[in-house]
Amino acid sequence: MTNRRINNWPQVYARIGGVLYLFNILAGLFGQVLVRNNLIVAGDAASTVHKIMASNLLFRGGIAGDLLMHVSDVPMILIFYVLLKPVSKDLSLLAALFNLVQTAVLVANKLTLVAVVVFLGNADYLKAFDSRQIQALANACLILHEYGFSVGLVFFGFTCLVIGYLMFKSGYFPRTLGVLQFIAGLCYTSAHK
């Protein structure tokens, strides 16, 4: 490997990490803002179920987008670990572990959205429930999803705190980026439902 390639790997990793981070932001906005915020009617289970059933493909697309976002989390976690390891191997590993827990929680939490799809399906066993019961079950799953999302964000908050500190100390990341990441961490760890 040439010296030029050896010296360029941090920039390549940083660019890939930046693209993955941007993808995560866009996929997260799609799932939350464009899908769930448009389909979920607060306090009205019947309207919510009607909107989801009328836009079933969009609702499923939101789930798929969220899962792709979490798949991209894995290489991003590795990239941040490698880039920040020279600052502190232990703290970089801690950030990676917090981020892995966050991703695992959010992936498991997607099952609450899959449950909504199941409850709104046409399976024979669903005939045991009347429409109001189905609406209540689907609504309960959506509420559980919001709580699970909040739990995942607590771990993400700690990830941001550690990564923000490491970025600030690195000397090769803009200090402003480290400060903003740290502030984001404070916001995520203090915002609870």
LINZI-V145458 format. One record per pair of residues at least 24 apart in sequence whose C-alpha atoms are under 7 Angstrom apart, sorted by the first residue. I is the first residue (numbers start at 1). GAP is how many residues later the second one is. Records with the same first field share a line. If there is no record, write none. Layout:
I: GAP / GAP
This chain:
10: 73
13: 66
17: 59 / 62
20: 52 / 56
24: 45
27: 38 / 39 / 42
28: 38
30: 32
31: 31 / 32 / 34 / 35
35: 24 / 27
45: 90 / 91 / 94
46: 89
49: 86
63: 47
67: 40
70: 33 / 37
84: 82
87: 79 / 83
91: 71
95: 64 / 67 / 68
98: 57 / 58 / 60 / 61
99: 56 / 57 / 60
101: 54
102: 50 / 51 / 53 / 54
105: 47
106: 42 / 43 / 46
109: 36 / 39 / 40
112: 29 / 30 / 32 / 33
113: 28 / 29 / 32
115: 26
116: 25
150: 42
153: 35
154: 34 / 35
157: 27 / 28 / 29 / 31 / 32
158: 27 / 31
160: 24 / 25
161: 24 / 25
